[in-house]
């Protein structure tokens, strides 16, 4: 699903965010990327989403090499991904259901299926009763769950979650991780999760990659 | 593309509504400006169409008057009429007796016709009224000059030339205003669309990250541009119809001889013209605004 060979990311100001990353992620695999702030976790996710591009090495996602001058390909790849953003990126003034449906609008789905998938995803995250609530009226944790519902409703090939357990208590954090793991099982998705919460990782089955100053420090199989 | 356009109609309409209500005051001001611009356009175009119609009507009835010596006998006048009728470009030649010329002047003068009573004798001479094709005017005049028994020929060349010149000015003004309105509308709509995009930058970025195609992201903004411009067009078209009715009412009384085109035709054509043009300009402005906004 994902193949990174000697991937380096250096920003125009000279900062090296990632150096010589080698990574292979298979179908239905769950990978946790850990490391302190500034270690390159979010930069790696940005690379996988085509928000940034390697300045060295090669990166293949779903068999396609990512180049910044091939935006149509990147756009297509993004439709196969379920991103969970650290700041959720929910659209204000719209309901939870509308936000989840937003991720499905331009996929090749009939309207009825869009609605049923969105409702099902909200049910999975336990927010079916908040489907018609504007997202600005939701709590921080509820907003995060809507964001996850938006990602899993797409039945993506890859789920990319940036700190989905941040600011959650242990029980809710475990629920979120279990939810993402269930999505992986349901839709054969690979899941890549960046997290600080290393104490939660042992309780789920997944590979841990530790980043330190942009380089891979440890990759557990 | 068409498939997701139709199935997402509810989404696009709601997004357009939100974009419009977000900058409501600014959008209302723009709608008002657009209405005034299109009203100005409608009035100039109406002036252009009416003047062209008048010119055409006058050209269709282009006439020259041929005066002959009053000493000619009836046989000689008939012979002269026959000679004139066969000239290329002449549609019809008709003898107007002095009495008919007097009656015509009475009709033209209306209430002022009493001045004619001061004449003890009919001051008008008989003449031959020659209906011609205007484009053949020069040829007809040349052929008439070859004929004997003609005192002089009165043509309305100067009047016709003035009218033609006026119609040319109206036409030029019409084109100029269409271009100016087009540019102004494109700029206003493009600016509004850019404002809307700026306001929704985060929303757009989210859509991009989710893989939304540009066309999907653009539709609500195109709708907003279309609604504002066509809305201004509709209002302007309605106002212009009222204005035209008023102008017609003003003109019909004191200037009944002006061959104005039927009001119904001109209002329908003007209504369709302004609405279609405003819709096209709205779409064009939106596309221009969206394509030049930095949304990537």
Contacts between the chains, C-beta under 8 A, distances in Angstrom:
chain1	res1	chain2	res2	distance
A	49	B	209	6.5
A	51	B	209	7.1
A	71	B	296	7.9
A	75	B	208	7.9
A	75	B	211	5.1
A	75	B	212	7.8
A	75	B	213	6.4
A	76	B	211	6.9
A	77	B	211	7.4
A	78	B	208	8.0
A	78	B	209	6.5
A	78	B	210	6.3
A	78	B	211	3.2
A	79	B	210	7.5
A	79	B	211	3.6
A	80	B	211	7.8
A	81	B	211	7.4
A	83	B	209	6.1
A	83	B	210	7.1
A	85	B	206	8.0
A	85	B	209	7.7
A	89	B	202	7.3
A	89	B	205	7.7
A	89	B	206	4.4
A	89	B	209	7.1
A	91	B	203	5.0
A	91	B	206	6.5
A	93	B	18	6.1
A	98	B	11	7.9
A	101	B	11	7.8
A	102	B	11	8.0
A	102	B	206	7.7
A	102	B	207	7.4
A	102	B	210	7.1
A	103	B	210	5.3
A	105	B	4	7.0
A	105	B	8	5.3
A	105	B	11	6.0
A	105	B	212	7.4
A	105	B	216	6.9
A	106	B	4	5.7
A	106	B	8	7.8
A	106	B	210	7.9
A	106	B	211	7.1
A	106	B	212	5.0
A	106	B	213	6.2
A	106	B	216	4.7
A	108	B	3	7.8
A	110	B	7	7.0
A	111	B	7	4.7
A	114	B	7	7.9
